[in-house]
Amino acid sequence: MAVLQPISTVDRLDKPSTYYSAKKKRKYGRDQPEDREDEAKKAAAEDELLKDATTLYVGNLSFYTTEEQIHELFSKCGEIKRLIMGLDRFQKTPCGFCFVEYYTHQDALDCMKYVGGTKLDERVIRTDLDAGFQEGRQYGRGRSGGQVRDEYRDEFDPGRGGYGRAIDAERKKEEDEYGAGR
């Protein structure tokens, strides 16, 4: 007689984040069969880093959210060791993400459980475990220095600076051409 294993209806919090999964897909894409073993080893190593991770990546923040607001909310789950605001690479202004480092892995998991998906400055924030902050990661990776997703956003979002930067530049160009054509 076969023994049935219970099926969990709750997602594990210490699983790799969507950020890491997407990063692996971008980095490796369509590769050769012999590279898949190396990819599996790297994925296992990254999963191992997340097993005891004490750092959280916090995304979808308003550009106007302050460090004090973040500290106040996230300190409810445990003592914060360090908080690093994400900055626009060129203007050095906040660009919608941060890293929160706790002293213990359990505090980070508690924070994901209780704070992730809540609202801060009228925005639903996203939390993911992170392997750890390294210098240079506090800057946005978009062409204009901010977040990549903010480059191409086509709806108006006052908490993220208005329209996406690429869309806004295109609109201004059209307005200039229209104004010059009269």
N, C-alpha and C positions, 0 to 999 in steps of 0.2 A: 504494500500500500504506500502510495506517495505521500510525503509530508508537504503540506502547503506552507509556504513562507508568508507571513503577514505582509501586506502591502502598505507602505507608509503613505499617508495622504498629506504629510507635511514635508515641504522642501527643506533640505539641510541648509543651514546658514553659512557653513564653512566651505561650501562648494566654490569653485572658481567663478569669478564674476563674468558678466557678459563682455566687459572690457577686455579681459584676458582672452576669451574665446574669439572675439573679433580680431584682436591683435594677432593671434596665431593664424587665423584665416588670411589676413592681409599679408603677413610675413611669408607664409609658406605657400599659400594659394594652391595651384595645381603643381604638384611636385612628382618626382620620379619615385618608383616603388622602394628603392633602396634608401631614400631620404625619409620614408615614413617611420622607420625604426628610430632614427635620430629625433624626429618630431615627437614620437611617443615618449622618448626618454626626457626630452625637454619639457613636455607637458607634465610628466610625472614630477619633475623637479619643481616646476612652478606650483603644482598642487601641494607639494610638500612645504613650500614656502608659506602658502596660505593656511596650512594646518595650524600654525601657531601665530598667525599674523595679529599684530596689535594696532595696525594702521587701517583707517577707513578712507576711501575716496568718497567724497560727497559732491554730487553733481546737481545741476539744474537750480543753482542758487541765483537769486537776483544779483545784478551788478551792484546794488545798493545795500546789500546785507553786510553788516559789520562783523568784525572778529568777535566783538563783545556779544552780539546776538547768537552767533554760532557757539561760542564758549558756554553761554548760559544754557542753551538747549542741550548740548551734548554732554555737559558735565553732570546732567541728571542720571546718566548711566554709569558713571565711574570717573575716577580722577584722570584728567587729561594731562598727558606728558608734554605734548607740543601740538600747535595748530599752525598750519601753513596755508595761507591764502593763495589761490591761483591768480596769476597776474597776466595781463596782456604783455606780450613779449616786448613791444616797442613803447607803449605808453605807460607801462608799470601801474595800471589801474586794475581793480578786480574784474575778473572775466567769467565768473559763474561757477567756480568749483573750489574745493579746498581739500586738504588732507588733515585728518584728526588722528593723532597718535595717542593711544592709551597705554597704561602700564601693563595691563593683562589682556590676554586673548578673550577671556570671558566677558570683560567690559565691552570689547569691540563687538562681540556677538550680541550682547544685550542691546547695544545701541542699534545694530542693524534690525533687531527684532522690534524694538519699541519706538525708535525715532525714524527709521527708514520708511518712506512713504507718507510722512506727515507734512504739514504745511509750515513753511517759514517765509515770512514776507509775501504771503499769498501765492506761494509756489510750492508744488509737491516736490520734495527733495528726494534724491536717489542716493542710497548708500551701498557701497560694495567693499568687500575686504580687499586690501591692497598689500602687496608683498613688502612694502616699506618705501618710505620717501627717500629719494636720492636727489642731490642738488641738480637743478636744471629742470626738474619735472614740474616746478611751480609755474612755468610759463606755458601759455596757450600754444597749440601747434598749428593753428590756422595760418593761411598766407598773410593775413593782415595782423597777425600777432595774437588774436583771441582764440576762442574755441572754434574748431572746424565746423561744428553743427550750426554755429551762428553766422557762418559765411553765407550759407545758402537758404536760410530760413526766409520764407516768402510771406509770412503773416506778421503783422505788427505786434510786438511784444515789448511793452514799456519797461518791464523788469529786466530785459536783456538788451536794452539800448535801442529799441525801435525795430526797424526792418533789418533783415540780414544784410551784411556789409556788401556782398556781391550784388544783391537785388537793389539795395539802396544806391549804389554807384551807377547801376544800369538806369534806374529811374531818373537820377540827376542828369545823366548824359542825355536821355531822351528829352527832359525838360529844357536843357540848354539848346539842343538842336531845334526844338519846337519854338523856343523864344527867339533864336537867331533867324529862323525861317520866316518870321512875320514881316 
